[in-house]
Amino acid sequence: MLMEFAPVGIFCTDAYGRNSCINKKGVDMTGLTAAEAKGKGWIKAVHPDDRKKIITQWHEILDNHQTFKSQLRFLHRDGTIIWVAAEIVAQPTPDGKIMGYVGILTDISETNKGKWERGN
């Protein structure tokens, strides 16, 4: 219930980084349905200019079980650009293995509005 009413996008992945759930706010931000965001489908929502950087960072997180903090853009299917601050943490099992990751997406579009309007 918390996921559905949270004012931020929330998603979870398996240990290999494949998306297994996303809440309504995350769906609204990405412009993808929950089914489209499953697995590695979420990358389709990342702005083409940000994809290479985000994919590289994502692989580093998976390889090193790091916490991830970054800003990126989603290119919504209606053409809207949505800036988000992403924060992702590993979810360990009691014996220290990584069972998956949980992430939060915060819409920071207003904060970055002038930045992308100037083309920076």
Biotite code that builds the C-alpha atoms (Angstrom):
import biotite.structure as struc

atoms = struc.array([
    struc.Atom([0.000, 0.000, 0.000], chain_id="A", res_id=1, res_name="MET", atom_name="CA", element="C"),
    struc.Atom([2.889, 2.348, 0.784], chain_id="A", res_id=2, res_name="LEU", atom_name="CA", element="C"),
    struc.Atom([4.257, 1.871, -2.745], chain_id="A", res_id=3, res_name="MET", atom_name="CA", element="C"),
    struc.Atom([1.008, 2.899, -4.363], chain_id="A", res_id=4, res_name="GLU", atom_name="CA", element="C"),
    struc.Atom([0.514, 6.079, -2.356], chain_id="A", res_id=5, res_name="PHE", atom_name="CA", element="C"),
    struc.Atom([4.140, 7.231, -2.207], chain_id="A", res_id=6, res_name="ALA", atom_name="CA", element="C"),
    struc.Atom([4.821, 10.622, -3.845], chain_id="A", res_id=7, res_name="PRO", atom_name="CA", element="C"),
    struc.Atom([7.891, 9.125, -5.556], chain_id="A", res_id=8, res_name="VAL", atom_name="CA", element="C"),
    struc.Atom([8.445, 6.348, -8.057], chain_id="A", res_id=9, res_name="GLY", atom_name="CA", element="C"),
    struc.Atom([9.472, 3.091, -6.383], chain_id="A", res_id=10, res_name="ILE", atom_name="CA", element="C"),
    struc.Atom([10.755, 0.039, -8.176], chain_id="A", res_id=11, res_name="PHE", atom_name="CA", element="C"),
    struc.Atom([12.472, -3.226, -7.336], chain_id="A", res_id=12, res_name="CYS", atom_name="CA", element="C"),
    struc.Atom([14.707, -5.569, -9.271], chain_id="A", res_id=13, res_name="THR", atom_name="CA", element="C"),
    struc.Atom([16.156, -9.014, -8.896], chain_id="A", res_id=14, res_name="ASP", atom_name="CA", element="C"),
    struc.Atom([19.873, -9.557, -8.227], chain_id="A", res_id=15, res_name="ALA", atom_name="CA", element="C"),
    struc.Atom([20.583, -9.218, -11.961], chain_id="A", res_id=16, res_name="TYR", atom_name="CA", element="C"),
    struc.Atom([18.952, -5.810, -12.245], chain_id="A", res_id=17, res_name="GLY", atom_name="CA", element="C"),
    struc.Atom([15.796, -6.988, -13.981], chain_id="A", res_id=18, res_name="ARG", atom_name="CA", element="C"),
    struc.Atom([12.830, -4.860, -12.947], chain_id="A", res_id=19, res_name="ASN", atom_name="CA", element="C"),
    struc.Atom([10.192, -6.885, -11.123], chain_id="A", res_id=20, res_name="SER", atom_name="CA", element="C"),
    struc.Atom([7.867, -4.141, -9.858], chain_id="A", res_id=21, res_name="CYS", atom_name="CA", element="C"),
    struc.Atom([7.162, -0.450, -10.237], chain_id="A", res_id=22, res_name="ILE", atom_name="CA", element="C"),
    struc.Atom([4.531, 1.680, -8.533], chain_id="A", res_id=23, res_name="ASN", atom_name="CA", element="C"),
    struc.Atom([1.966, 3.970, -10.180], chain_id="A", res_id=24, res_name="LYS", atom_name="CA", element="C"),
    struc.Atom([4.092, 7.105, -9.699], chain_id="A", res_id=25, res_name="LYS", atom_name="CA", element="C"),
    struc.Atom([6.994, 5.354, -11.435], chain_id="A", res_id=26, res_name="GLY", atom_name="CA", element="C"),
    struc.Atom([4.700, 4.343, -14.279], chain_id="A", res_id=27, res_name="VAL", atom_name="CA", element="C"),
    struc.Atom([3.505, 7.948, -14.566], chain_id="A", res_id=28, res_name="ASP", atom_name="CA", element="C"),
    struc.Atom([7.097, 9.257, -14.674], chain_id="A", res_id=29, res_name="MET", atom_name="CA", element="C"),
    struc.Atom([8.421, 6.773, -17.218], chain_id="A", res_id=30, res_name="THR", atom_name="CA", element="C"),
    struc.Atom([5.373, 6.693, -19.458], chain_id="A", res_id=31, res_name="GLY", atom_name="CA", element="C"),
    struc.Atom([5.669, 2.909, -19.587], chain_id="A", res_id=32, res_name="LEU", atom_name="CA", element="C"),
    struc.Atom([3.139, 0.441, -18.297], chain_id="A", res_id=33, res_name="THR", atom_name="CA", element="C"),
    struc.Atom([4.277, -1.802, -15.453], chain_id="A", res_id=34, res_name="ALA", atom_name="CA", element="C"),
    struc.Atom([4.455, -4.667, -17.959], chain_id="A", res_id=35, res_name="ALA", atom_name="CA", element="C"),
    struc.Atom([6.606, -2.613, -20.359], chain_id="A", res_id=36, res_name="GLU", atom_name="CA", element="C"),
    struc.Atom([8.997, -1.672, -17.539], chain_id="A", res_id=37, res_name="ALA", atom_name="CA", element="C"),
    struc.Atom([9.530, -5.326, -16.516], chain_id="A", res_id=38, res_name="LYS", atom_name="CA", element="C"),
    struc.Atom([12.893, -6.937, -16.985], chain_id="A", res_id=39, res_name="GLY", atom_name="CA", element="C"),
    struc.Atom([15.142, -4.498, -18.820], chain_id="A", res_id=40, res_name="LYS", atom_name="CA", element="C"),
    struc.Atom([12.243, -2.751, -20.548], chain_id="A", res_id=41, res_name="GLY", atom_name="CA", element="C"),
    struc.Atom([12.658, 0.301, -18.295], chain_id="A", res_id=42, res_name="TRP", atom_name="CA", element="C"),
    struc.Atom([15.651, 1.442, -20.341], chain_id="A", res_id=43, res_name="ILE", atom_name="CA", element="C"),
    struc.Atom([13.266, 2.408, -23.175], chain_id="A", res_id=44, res_name="LYS", atom_name="CA", element="C"),
    struc.Atom([12.028, 5.283, -21.004], chain_id="A", res_id=45, res_name="ALA", atom_name="CA", element="C"),
    struc.Atom([15.507, 6.734, -20.412], chain_id="A", res_id=46, res_name="VAL", atom_name="CA", element="C"),
    struc.Atom([16.269, 9.690, -22.674], chain_id="A", res_id=47, res_name="HIS", atom_name="CA", element="C"),
    struc.Atom([18.456, 8.469, -25.585], chain_id="A", res_id=48, res_name="PRO", atom_name="CA", element="C"),
    struc.Atom([21.201, 10.953, -24.646], chain_id="A", res_id=49, res_name="ASP", atom_name="CA", element="C"),
    struc.Atom([21.379, 9.465, -21.117], chain_id="A", res_id=50, res_name="ASP", atom_name="CA", element="C"),
    struc.Atom([21.103, 5.745, -21.926], chain_id="A", res_id=51, res_name="ARG", atom_name="CA", element="C"),
    struc.Atom([24.790, 4.909, -22.386], chain_id="A", res_id=52, res_name="LYS", atom_name="CA", element="C"),
    struc.Atom([25.748, 6.628, -19.108], chain_id="A", res_id=53, res_name="LYS", atom_name="CA", element="C"),
    struc.Atom([22.908, 5.008, -17.165], chain_id="A", res_id=54, res_name="ILE", atom_name="CA", element="C"),
    struc.Atom([23.569, 1.530, -18.577], chain_id="A", res_id=55, res_name="ILE", atom_name="CA", element="C"),
    struc.Atom([27.266, 1.860, -17.664], chain_id="A", res_id=56, res_name="THR", atom_name="CA", element="C"),
    struc.Atom([26.408, 3.047, -14.139], chain_id="A", res_id=57, res_name="GLN", atom_name="CA", element="C"),
    struc.Atom([23.829, 0.273, -13.742], chain_id="A", res_id=58, res_name="TRP", atom_name="CA", element="C"),
    struc.Atom([26.389, -2.415, -14.658], chain_id="A", res_id=59, res_name="HIS", atom_name="CA", element="C"),
    struc.Atom([28.845, -0.933, -12.134], chain_id="A", res_id=60, res_name="GLU", atom_name="CA", element="C"),
    struc.Atom([26.181, -1.142, -9.430], chain_id="A", res_id=61, res_name="ILE", atom_name="CA", element="C"),
    struc.Atom([25.406, -4.754, -10.265], chain_id="A", res_id=62, res_name="LEU", atom_name="CA", element="C"),
    struc.Atom([29.086, -5.737, -10.418], chain_id="A", res_id=63, res_name="ASP", atom_name="CA", element="C"),
    struc.Atom([30.037, -3.992, -7.179], chain_id="A", res_id=64, res_name="ASN", atom_name="CA", element="C"),
    struc.Atom([26.748, -4.011, -5.231], chain_id="A", res_id=65, res_name="HIS", atom_name="CA", element="C"),
    struc.Atom([27.018, -0.266, -4.812], chain_id="A", res_id=66, res_name="GLN", atom_name="CA", element="C"),
    struc.Atom([24.496, 2.347, -3.839], chain_id="A", res_id=67, res_name="THR", atom_name="CA", element="C"),
    struc.Atom([23.524, 4.422, -6.847], chain_id="A", res_id=68, res_name="PHE", atom_name="CA", element="C"),
    struc.Atom([22.646, 8.102, -6.949], chain_id="A", res_id=69, res_name="LYS", atom_name="CA", element="C"),
    struc.Atom([22.275, 9.905, -10.231], chain_id="A", res_id=70, res_name="SER", atom_name="CA", element="C"),
    struc.Atom([20.132, 12.293, -12.192], chain_id="A", res_id=71, res_name="GLN", atom_name="CA", element="C"),
    struc.Atom([18.696, 11.279, -15.514], chain_id="A", res_id=72, res_name="LEU", atom_name="CA", element="C"),
    struc.Atom([15.933, 12.123, -17.910], chain_id="A", res_id=73, res_name="ARG", atom_name="CA", element="C"),
    struc.Atom([12.983, 10.061, -18.974], chain_id="A", res_id=74, res_name="PHE", atom_name="CA", element="C"),
    struc.Atom([11.549, 10.765, -22.400], chain_id="A", res_id=75, res_name="LEU", atom_name="CA", element="C"),
    struc.Atom([7.856, 10.139, -21.933], chain_id="A", res_id=76, res_name="HIS", atom_name="CA", element="C"),
    struc.Atom([6.022, 8.700, -24.931], chain_id="A", res_id=77, res_name="ARG", atom_name="CA", element="C"),
    struc.Atom([4.143, 12.025, -25.249], chain_id="A", res_id=78, res_name="ASP", atom_name="CA", element="C"),
    struc.Atom([7.496, 13.820, -25.745], chain_id="A", res_id=79, res_name="GLY", atom_name="CA", element="C"),
    struc.Atom([7.689, 15.294, -22.247], chain_id="A", res_id=80, res_name="THR", atom_name="CA", element="C"),
    struc.Atom([11.126, 15.217, -20.635], chain_id="A", res_id=81, res_name="ILE", atom_name="CA", element="C"),
    struc.Atom([11.050, 14.329, -16.960], chain_id="A", res_id=82, res_name="ILE", atom_name="CA", element="C"),
    struc.Atom([14.177, 14.816, -14.855], chain_id="A", res_id=83, res_name="TRP", atom_name="CA", element="C"),
    struc.Atom([14.525, 12.397, -11.970], chain_id="A", res_id=84, res_name="VAL", atom_name="CA", element="C"),
    struc.Atom([16.920, 11.872, -9.108], chain_id="A", res_id=85, res_name="ALA", atom_name="CA", element="C"),
    struc.Atom([17.413, 8.125, -8.805], chain_id="A", res_id=86, res_name="ALA", atom_name="CA", element="C"),
    struc.Atom([18.603, 6.413, -5.641], chain_id="A", res_id=87, res_name="GLU", atom_name="CA", element="C"),
    struc.Atom([19.083, 2.661, -5.616], chain_id="A", res_id=88, res_name="ILE", atom_name="CA", element="C"),
    struc.Atom([20.278, 0.370, -2.827], chain_id="A", res_id=89, res_name="VAL", atom_name="CA", element="C"),
    struc.Atom([21.114, -3.328, -2.733], chain_id="A", res_id=90, res_name="ALA", atom_name="CA", element="C"),
    struc.Atom([18.887, -5.600, -0.667], chain_id="A", res_id=91, res_name="GLN", atom_name="CA", element="C"),
    struc.Atom([21.027, -8.256, 1.016], chain_id="A", res_id=92, res_name="PRO", atom_name="CA", element="C"),
    struc.Atom([19.861, -11.589, 2.350], chain_id="A", res_id=93, res_name="THR", atom_name="CA", element="C"),
    struc.Atom([20.717, -12.483, 5.979], chain_id="A", res_id=94, res_name="PRO", atom_name="CA", element="C"),
    struc.Atom([23.851, -14.284, 4.724], chain_id="A", res_id=95, res_name="ASP", atom_name="CA", element="C"),
    struc.Atom([25.038, -11.199, 2.807], chain_id="A", res_id=96, res_name="GLY", atom_name="CA", element="C"),
    struc.Atom([24.120, -12.188, -0.740], chain_id="A", res_id=97, res_name="LYS", atom_name="CA", element="C"),
    struc.Atom([22.286, -9.660, -2.888], chain_id="A", res_id=98, res_name="ILE", atom_name="CA", element="C"),
    struc.Atom([18.686, -10.653, -3.527], chain_id="A", res_id=99, res_name="MET", atom_name="CA", element="C"),
    struc.Atom([17.831, -7.516, -5.489], chain_id="A", res_id=100, res_name="GLY", atom_name="CA", element="C"),
    struc.Atom([17.691, -3.754, -5.488], chain_id="A", res_id=101, res_name="TYR", atom_name="CA", element="C"),
    struc.Atom([15.131, -1.152, -4.467], chain_id="A", res_id=102, res_name="VAL", atom_name="CA", element="C"),
    struc.Atom([15.059, 2.268, -6.057], chain_id="A", res_id=103, res_name="GLY", atom_name="CA", element="C"),
    struc.Atom([13.338, 5.597, -5.630], chain_id="A", res_id=104, res_name="ILE", atom_name="CA", element="C"),
    struc.Atom([12.715, 8.070, -8.454], chain_id="A", res_id=105, res_name="LEU", atom_name="CA", element="C"),
    struc.Atom([12.047, 11.670, -7.453], chain_id="A", res_id=106, res_name="THR", atom_name="CA", element="C"),
    struc.Atom([10.731, 14.079, -10.076], chain_id="A", res_id=107, res_name="ASP", atom_name="CA", element="C"),
    struc.Atom([13.107, 17.065, -10.128], chain_id="A", res_id=108, res_name="ILE", atom_name="CA", element="C"),
    struc.Atom([11.898, 18.519, -13.423], chain_id="A", res_id=109, res_name="SER", atom_name="CA", element="C"),
    struc.Atom([11.163, 21.954, -11.971], chain_id="A", res_id=110, res_name="GLU", atom_name="CA", element="C"),
    struc.Atom([14.647, 22.121, -10.445], chain_id="A", res_id=111, res_name="THR", atom_name="CA", element="C"),
    struc.Atom([16.236, 21.370, -13.826], chain_id="A", res_id=112, res_name="ASN", atom_name="CA", element="C"),
    struc.Atom([13.741, 23.183, -16.047], chain_id="A", res_id=113, res_name="LYS", atom_name="CA", element="C"),
    struc.Atom([16.062, 26.047, -16.966], chain_id="A", res_id=114, res_name="GLY", atom_name="CA", element="C"),
    struc.Atom([18.941, 23.642, -17.469], chain_id="A", res_id=115, res_name="LYS", atom_name="CA", element="C"),
    struc.Atom([17.285, 21.612, -20.212], chain_id="A", res_id=116, res_name="TRP", atom_name="CA", element="C"),
    struc.Atom([15.541, 24.612, -21.760], chain_id="A", res_id=117, res_name="GLU", atom_name="CA", element="C"),
    struc.Atom([19.009, 26.136, -22.307], chain_id="A", res_id=118, res_name="ARG", atom_name="CA", element="C"),
    struc.Atom([20.215, 22.853, -23.769], chain_id="A", res_id=119, res_name="GLY", atom_name="CA", element="C"),
    struc.Atom([22.807, 22.178, -21.060], chain_id="A", res_id=120, res_name="ASN", atom_name="CA", element="C"),
])
